[in-house]
Structures are given as C-alpha cells and as structure tokens.
Amino acid sequence: MTKFLLAVHVLAAIVAIGPITVAASMFPPSARKVLAEPGNAQAVSTVRLLHRICRVYAAVAVVVPVFGFATASNMGVLGDTWLIVSIALTALAAVVLIALVLPGQAAFAEGGWDAGGGEVAVGRKTTVRLAMFTGVFNLLWATVTILMIVRPGSTTGA
C-alpha cells in the first residue's frame, strides 16, 4: 500500500505542481508583453490562459499533501524532522501561491492595465513583484522536492 500511496503522491506532485511552476514562471514575461503591446489580443489571451492554468492546477494540487500525509503515516515518519520541515515549506508555498501569486495574476488578467492614455492600475512594477513571488514559490517547491529525495536519516542509502 505504501508504494501505491507514494506513487500517487509523486505523480500528483509532477502533474499538479509542474504546470503551476511553468505557467506561473511564464506569466510575468507574458504580462510585460501585454504592457508593451496593449492591443495584442493574443498576448492578453496568453496571460488569461496562464492564470487559468495556475488556478485550476492549484485546486488539483490539494491531492499532493493528502497523499503525502497518507504515505508518511504508512511509512511511520510523521514525526521526522525532514518531513515536518517539508510540511512547513509546503504550507508556506501554498500561502505564497494563494495570497500573492494568484491574486497578482488575477488583477492583471482581469484587465488592470491600460490600453489607452489613462491611468494604469497594474504595470511593470506588478510584473516584477509577481516574478519575485513566483520565484519564491518555485524555490520552496524545489527545496521540498530535494528534502523528499534526500530524506535525512533515510535508510535508502541516498
């Protein structure tokens, strides 16, 4: 059963978190293209699609910690330090995604830029901040992935 739970956990992480990291990383440059070319309908469609990918896969990603807890429970490692650190980093990554990345993307994707000569609600500064938050999110997930592979104190010899 542990192998099944671990396989589902790893597959869910790849299938759910992978698209978020890629789409979120692509969003700021695409948003800057919208700012540079406000009339470019394809660029606008791209940022909306990237935001939708992040939103949908964020919802799907809930299964990753669910199967992670089930796997850890089956393995008897719920109290191990590496797992507690991984859980804390995962929670922090979720907060960064939900509180910083997705709302920033939504504000931009909903047309917060200016296509004419008026005031700009979101501009280049927003895309820079969004790129930073996305980088933090990606770094947190990379750290969790490394902890899951290395597992300090593991008996796998890795």
C-alpha positions as CSV (number, residue, x, y, z in Angstrom):
1,M,0.0,0.0,0.0
2,T,2.9,2.4,0.8
3,K,4.3,2.0,-2.7
4,F,0.9,2.8,-4.2
5,L,0.4,5.9,-2.0
6,L,3.9,7.1,-2.7
7,A,3.4,6.6,-6.5
8,V,0.2,8.6,-6.4
9,H,1.8,11.3,-4.3
10,V,4.8,11.7,-6.7
11,L,2.6,11.6,-9.8
12,A,0.2,14.1,-8.3
13,A,3.2,16.4,-7.5
14,I,4.5,16.1,-11.0
15,V,1.1,16.5,-12.7
16,A,-0.2,19.3,-10.5
17,I,2.8,21.3,-9.3
18,G,4.8,21.1,-12.5
19,P,2.2,23.1,-14.6
20,I,1.9,25.7,-11.9
21,T,5.6,26.3,-11.7
22,V,5.9,26.6,-15.5
23,A,2.7,28.7,-16.1
24,A,3.5,31.0,-13.2
25,S,7.0,31.5,-14.4
26,M,5.7,32.3,-17.9
27,F,3.2,34.8,-16.6
28,P,5.4,37.8,-15.8
29,P,7.1,38.0,-19.2
30,S,3.8,37.5,-20.9
31,A,2.3,40.3,-18.8
32,R,5.1,42.5,-19.8
33,K,4.3,41.8,-23.4
34,V,0.8,42.9,-22.8
35,L,2.1,46.1,-21.3
36,A,4.4,46.7,-24.3
37,E,1.7,45.8,-26.8
38,P,-1.7,46.7,-25.2
39,G,-3.7,46.0,-28.4
40,N,-2.2,42.5,-28.8
41,A,-5.2,40.2,-28.3
42,Q,-3.0,37.0,-28.4
43,A,-0.8,38.3,-25.6
44,V,-3.9,39.1,-23.5
45,S,-5.3,35.6,-24.2
46,T,-2.0,34.1,-23.1
47,V,-1.9,35.8,-19.7
48,R,-5.5,34.8,-19.1
49,L,-4.7,31.2,-20.1
50,L,-1.6,31.1,-17.9
51,H,-3.6,32.4,-14.9
52,R,-6.4,29.8,-15.5
53,I,-3.8,27.0,-15.6
54,C,-2.3,28.2,-12.3
55,R,-5.8,28.4,-10.7
56,V,-7.0,25.0,-11.9
57,Y,-3.8,23.2,-11.1
58,A,-3.7,24.9,-7.6
59,A,-7.0,23.2,-6.9
60,V,-5.8,19.9,-8.2
61,A,-2.6,20.2,-6.1
62,V,-4.6,19.7,-2.9
63,V,-4.2,15.9,-3.5
64,V,-0.4,16.2,-3.2
65,P,-0.3,16.8,0.6
66,V,-3.3,14.5,1.1
67,F,-1.4,11.5,-0.4
68,G,1.8,12.8,1.2
69,F,0.3,12.5,4.7
70,A,-1.1,9.1,3.9
71,T,2.3,7.9,2.6
72,A,4.1,9.3,5.6
73,S,1.6,7.8,8.0
74,N,2.1,4.3,6.3
75,M,5.8,4.7,6.5
76,G,5.7,5.8,10.1
77,V,7.7,9.0,9.5
78,L,5.2,11.7,10.5
79,G,7.4,12.8,13.4
80,D,10.6,13.0,11.4
81,T,12.2,16.4,11.2
82,W,12.7,16.4,7.4
83,L,9.0,15.7,6.9
84,I,7.9,18.4,9.4
85,V,10.2,20.9,7.6
86,S,8.7,19.7,4.2
87,I,5.2,20.2,5.5
88,A,6.0,23.7,6.8
89,L,7.6,24.6,3.4
90,T,4.7,23.2,1.5
91,A,2.3,25.2,3.6
92,L,4.4,28.4,3.0
93,A,4.4,27.6,-0.7
94,A,0.6,27.3,-0.7
95,V,0.3,30.7,1.1
96,V,2.7,32.3,-1.4
97,L,0.6,30.9,-4.3
98,I,-2.8,31.7,-2.8
99,A,-2.1,35.0,-1.2
100,L,0.5,36.6,-3.6
101,V,0.8,34.9,-7.0
102,L,-2.8,34.1,-7.9
103,P,-4.2,37.5,-6.8
104,G,-1.5,39.3,-8.7
105,Q,-2.2,37.3,-11.8
106,A,-5.9,37.8,-11.4
107,A,-5.5,41.6,-11.1
108,F,-3.5,41.7,-14.3
109,A,-5.5,39.1,-16.2
110,E,-8.8,40.9,-15.5
111,G,-7.5,43.9,-17.4
112,G,-5.9,46.0,-14.8
113,W,-3.5,47.5,-17.4
114,D,-4.3,50.5,-19.6
115,A,-4.8,50.2,-23.3
116,G,-5.2,53.9,-23.8
117,G,-3.7,57.0,-22.3
118,G,-5.3,56.8,-18.9
119,E,-4.1,55.6,-15.5
120,V,-2.5,52.1,-15.2
121,A,-3.8,50.0,-12.3
122,V,-1.1,47.4,-12.8
123,G,2.2,48.0,-14.5
124,R,5.7,46.8,-14.9
125,K,6.3,47.0,-11.1
126,T,3.5,44.5,-10.6
127,T,5.0,42.1,-13.0
128,V,8.4,42.4,-11.3
129,R,6.8,41.6,-7.9
130,L,4.9,38.7,-9.4
131,A,8.1,37.3,-10.9
132,M,9.7,37.5,-7.4
133,F,6.7,35.8,-5.7
134,T,6.7,33.1,-8.4
135,G,10.5,32.6,-7.8
136,V,9.9,32.2,-4.1
137,F,7.1,29.7,-4.8
138,N,9.3,27.7,-7.1
139,L,12.3,27.8,-4.7
140,L,10.1,26.5,-1.9
141,W,8.9,23.6,-4.1
142,A,12.4,22.8,-5.2
143,T,13.5,22.6,-1.6
144,V,10.6,20.3,-0.7
145,T,11.5,18.1,-3.6
146,I,15.1,17.9,-2.5
147,L,14.0,17.0,1.0
148,M,11.7,14.3,-0.3
149,I,14.6,12.8,-2.3
150,V,17.4,13.1,0.2
151,R,15.3,12.4,3.3
152,P,17.9,13.0,6.1
153,G,18.2,9.8,8.2
154,S,16.7,7.6,5.5
155,T,17.6,4.0,5.2
156,T,17.8,4.1,1.4
157,G,21.5,5.0,1.5
158,A,20.9,8.0,-0.8
